[in-house]
Amino acid sequence: MKSDDIRMNLATEEYLMNNVDISEPCLLLYIQKPCVIIGRNQNAYEEINFDYLRHNDIVLTRRTSGGGAVYDDLGNMSFSFVTKKDVTHFGDYHGATQPILKALQKMGAKEVEVRGRNDLFVEGKKFSGNAMYTKNDRSYSHGTLMFDVDLSVLTKVLNVPQEKIDSKATKSVRKSVTNIKPYLSDEYQQLSTKEFRDQLLCHIYDVDNIEEIQEKEIKLMAEDQRKINQLYQSRYANDQWIYGEAPNYQWTKRKRFENVGIVELRFSVAKGKITEAQITGDFFGEEDIAGLEKQLIGLPYNEELRQHFQGVEVAKYIHQLTNEQFVSLLFN
């Protein structure tokens, strides 16, 4: 199955992990449109610049494995190895990524190496982040491989505005990153990402052309696709999975607005919904601020909240503050 939607690709990956014949390792390679993928134990709001994400139509999802947030676009190639649990030891990223490293070395990137906990580096810069997931008798190790990613977008969408947040979620550690393309031999400098993928496969399987390994491809039937679509809907495109799976957290946001004064929001989020809210500041208002606080309780902390406040007159509670300013303060 060919898809450039990260959510469908992750659903396919999970389905194959649970159902494919793994008498020999299964390798998946996929390329997707701009997206951010957060780790299993992360809080999306600590990792992502949501204004930039929304205005640039970047897809957000959560994966089942741990680790940090990553940005992909059509210049990235993701890979995944599905194996028997006893073949791949959990946490052995050096062993899991050896086929990729050896292929890249054959293509001219001689200095590639595993460094730190789970990253691939070239000449001191990260070009691949990896994670593992184990279930029943199977494991998969998957990662990104930055070939020709727009690094300017990466730094913007993963550049989170600094606000006070108290959370037990896993934080991403930012590192100096690069694309692997400039480190490859001259013959690979004009390749598209798909052509790079095919060349990498040829080196992994030690063949001269991609047609020689096409017989090894897994063919998905209509029933397979139906079950993959179910995973797509129930997990990877599901807001409850993306936002609600984050550990509980508390947030404080404070801003001075012209002609309004200082507005400070303190709120708690559990399972993706606001459970407590307090609004303080030196602003004026016709209505008791407790009325606005109550309206926040129980709302999902995602785009639905923005829609809810289209029908609320915030200025009654905080004089001259617009609905958009209030919602922006919640998210920014």
C-alpha positions in Angstrom: 0.0 0.0 0.0 1.3 3.4 -0.9 0.3 6.4 1.2 1.9 9.8 2.0 -0.2 10.2 5.2 1.8 9.5 8.3 -1.3 8.3 10.2 -2.1 5.7 7.5 1.6 4.6 7.4 1.7 4.1 11.2 -1.6 2.2 11.1 -0.1 0.0 8.4 3.1 -0.5 10.4 1.1 -1.5 13.5 -1.1 -3.9 11.5 1.8 -5.6 9.9 3.6 -5.9 13.2 0.6 -7.8 14.6 -0.2 -9.9 11.6 2.7 -10.3 9.1 4.7 -13.5 8.8 8.0 -12.7 10.6 9.9 -15.9 9.8 12.3 -13.3 8.4 12.6 -9.6 9.2 10.0 -7.3 7.6 11.2 -3.9 6.3 8.9 -1.0 5.7 9.9 2.3 4.0 7.5 5.2 3.7 7.6 8.9 2.7 4.9 11.3 3.9 3.6 14.9 3.6 4.6 17.4 6.4 3.8 16.0 9.8 4.9 15.9 13.4 4.9 12.7 15.3 5.2 12.8 19.1 6.3 9.9 21.3 4.0 7.7 23.3 4.6 9.5 26.6 4.8 13.1 25.4 2.6 16.1 25.8 1.9 17.7 22.4 1.7 21.2 23.8 5.2 21.0 25.2 6.7 19.9 21.9 4.9 21.9 19.1 4.3 25.4 18.0 0.6 25.0 17.3 0.1 28.3 15.6 2.8 27.3 13.0 1.4 23.8 12.7 -2.1 24.9 12.1 -1.3 27.7 9.6 0.9 25.4 7.5 -1.4 22.4 7.4 1.0 20.1 9.1 -0.5 16.8 10.3 0.0 15.8 14.0 -0.2 12.3 15.4 1.2 10.1 18.2 3.1 6.9 17.8 2.9 3.8 20.1 6.6 3.9 20.8 8.4 6.3 23.1 11.1 8.9 22.4 10.9 12.5 21.3 9.0 14.6 18.7 10.1 14.5 15.1 9.2 16.5 12.0 8.9 14.7 8.6 8.2 16.0 5.1 8.6 14.6 1.6 12.3 14.9 2.0 12.3 12.4 4.8 12.2 8.6 4.5 11.0 6.6 7.5 11.9 3.0 8.0 10.7 0.2 10.2 12.0 -3.3 10.9 9.5 -5.9 12.3 11.1 -9.0 13.9 10.6 -11.7 16.4 11.1 -10.4 19.9 14.1 -12.6 20.6 15.8 -11.4 17.4 15.9 -7.7 18.4 16.8 -6.8 22.0 14.8 -3.9 23.2 17.1 -0.8 23.3 19.7 -2.2 20.9 19.5 0.6 18.4 23.0 -0.2 17.1 22.0 -3.7 16.1 18.6 -2.6 14.7 20.0 0.1 12.5 23.0 -1.8 11.1 21.4 -2.5 7.7 20.7 1.2 7.3 24.1 2.3 8.4 25.9 -0.2 6.2 23.9 0.9 3.1 24.6 4.5 3.8 28.3 3.8 4.1 28.2 2.0 0.7 26.6 5.2 -0.7 29.5 7.3 0.5 28.5 8.5 4.0 31.5 6.9 5.7 31.2 8.7 9.1 27.6 7.5 10.0 27.3 6.1 13.5 24.9 5.3 16.3 25.4 7.9 19.1 23.7 8.5 22.4 20.6 6.6 23.3 18.8 6.1 19.9 20.1 8.5 17.2 22.2 8.2 14.0 24.8 10.9 13.5 27.1 12.0 10.7 30.1 14.2 11.6 28.6 15.2 14.9 25.1 16.0 13.6 21.9 14.0 14.0 20.1 12.8 10.8 17.9 10.0 12.2 15.9 9.5 15.4 14.8 5.9 16.3 12.4 4.2 18.7 11.3 0.7 19.6 8.0 -1.0 20.5 7.5 -4.5 21.7 4.2 -6.4 21.9 3.6 -10.1 22.5 6.4 -12.0 20.6 7.2 -9.2 18.2 9.2 -6.0 18.1 9.6 -3.2 15.7 12.3 -0.6 15.5 11.5 2.4 13.4 13.1 5.7 12.7 13.4 8.7 10.5 16.1 9.3 7.8 16.4 12.9 6.9 17.5 13.0 3.2 16.4 16.4 2.0 14.1 17.8 4.7 13.3 21.5 4.9 15.3 22.2 8.1 13.8 25.8 8.4 10.4 24.3 8.9 11.7 21.8 11.4 13.1 24.5 13.6 9.9 26.5 13.5 7.3 23.8 14.2 9.3 22.2 17.0 10.2 25.6 18.5 7.8 25.7 21.4 7.0 29.1 23.0 8.2 29.1 26.6 5.4 29.0 29.1 5.2 27.6 32.6 4.0 24.0 32.4 4.2 21.4 35.1 4.1 18.0 33.5 5.6 14.5 33.9 5.6 14.0 30.1 8.8 13.0 28.4 10.6 16.1 27.0 12.4 16.1 23.6 16.1 16.9 23.7 16.9 19.2 20.8 20.1 18.4 18.9 22.0 19.8 16.0 20.5 18.2 12.9 21.3 17.7 9.2 20.3 15.9 6.1 22.3 12.9 5.0 22.2 13.9 1.3 25.3 16.2 1.3 27.4 13.4 2.8 26.6 10.8 0.0 28.7 10.3 -3.1 28.3 12.6 -6.1 26.2 10.1 -8.0 23.4 10.4 -5.4 23.2 14.2 -5.1 20.5 14.6 -7.8 18.1 11.9 -6.5 14.6 12.5 -5.4 13.6 11.0 -2.0 11.9 8.0 -3.7 14.9 7.4 -5.9 17.1 7.6 -2.7 14.8 5.0 -1.1 15.1 2.6 -4.0 18.9 3.0 -4.1 19.1 2.4 -0.3 17.0 -0.8 -0.7 19.3 -2.0 -3.4 22.3 -1.6 -1.1 20.5 -3.2 1.9 19.6 -6.3 -0.2 22.8 -6.2 -2.3 21.1 -6.2 -5.7 21.6 -4.1 -8.8 18.1 -2.9 -9.3 14.8 -2.6 -7.4 13.0 -5.1 -9.6 15.1 -7.9 -8.1 13.5 -7.6 -4.7 9.9 -6.8 -5.7 8.9 -10.4 -5.4 9.6 -10.0 -1.6 6.9 -7.4 -1.3 4.0 -8.0 1.0 0.7 -7.9 -0.9 -2.2 -6.4 1.1 -5.7 -7.7 0.4 -9.0 -5.7 0.8 -9.6 -7.2 4.3 -6.1 -6.1 5.3 -6.9 -2.5 4.1 -10.2 -2.5 6.0 -8.5 -3.3 9.3 -5.7 -0.8 8.6 -8.4 1.9 8.0 -10.0 0.9 11.4 -6.6 1.5 13.1 -6.3 4.8 11.3 -9.7 6.0 12.5 -9.5 4.7 16.0 -5.9 5.6 16.8 -3.7 7.7 14.6 -6.4 10.2 13.4 -8.2 10.2 16.7 -7.9 13.3 18.9 -8.4 11.3 22.0 -5.3 9.3 21.2 -3.2 12.3 20.0 -4.1 14.6 22.9 -5.8 12.5 25.6 -2.9 10.0 26.0 -0.6 12.7 27.4 0.2 12.5 31.1 -1.8 14.9 33.3 -0.4 18.4 33.5 -0.9 21.9 34.7 -0.3 25.1 32.8 0.1 28.7 33.6 -0.2 31.4 30.9 0.0 35.1 31.4 -0.1 38.1 29.1 -0.7 41.8 29.2 -3.2 43.0 26.6 -3.5 46.6 25.5 -6.7 48.3 26.9 -7.4 45.1 28.8 -4.7 44.5 31.4 -3.0 41.4 32.6 -4.8 38.1 32.1 -3.4 34.9 33.8 -4.8 31.4 33.1 -4.1 28.5 35.3 -5.6 25.2 34.3 -5.1 21.4 34.6 -5.6 18.8 31.9 -6.3 15.1 32.4 -7.0 12.6 29.6 -7.1 15.5 27.1 -9.8 17.5 29.0 -9.6 20.6 31.2 -10.4 19.6 34.8 -9.6 22.8 36.7 -9.4 26.5 35.6 -8.6 29.7 37.3 -8.5 33.2 35.6 -6.9 36.1 37.4 -5.5 39.5 36.5 -6.1 43.2 36.7 -8.8 43.3 34.1 -12.4 44.5 34.4 -15.6 42.7 33.5 -19.4 42.9 33.7 -19.9 39.2 34.6 -18.3 37.2 37.4 -15.1 35.5 36.0 -16.2 32.3 37.7 -18.8 31.9 34.8 -16.0 31.8 32.2 -13.9 29.4 34.4 -16.9 27.0 34.6 -17.2 27.0 30.8 -13.7 25.7 30.5 -14.2 22.7 32.7 -14.7 19.5 30.7 -13.7 20.9 27.4 -11.2 19.0 25.3 -7.9 20.8 25.1 -7.7 20.8 21.3 -9.3 22.5 18.3 -12.8 21.7 19.6 -12.2 24.3 22.3 -11.6 27.0 19.7 -15.0 26.1 18.1 -16.7 26.2 21.5 -15.7 29.8 22.1 -17.1 31.0 18.9 -20.4 31.1 20.7 -19.2 32.7 24.0 -18.9 36.4 24.6 -15.6 36.6 26.4 -15.7 40.4 26.7 -18.5 40.1 29.2 -16.1 38.5 31.6 -12.9 40.3 30.5 -13.7 43.7 29.2 -12.4 44.4 25.6 -10.7 41.0 25.3 -11.8 39.3 22.1 -12.7 35.6 21.8 -9.7 35.1 19.5 -7.3 36.7 22.0 -8.6 34.5 24.8 -8.3 31.3 22.8 -4.9 32.3 21.5 -3.8 32.7 25.1 -5.0 29.2 25.9 -3.0 27.7 23.1 0.0 30.0 22.5 
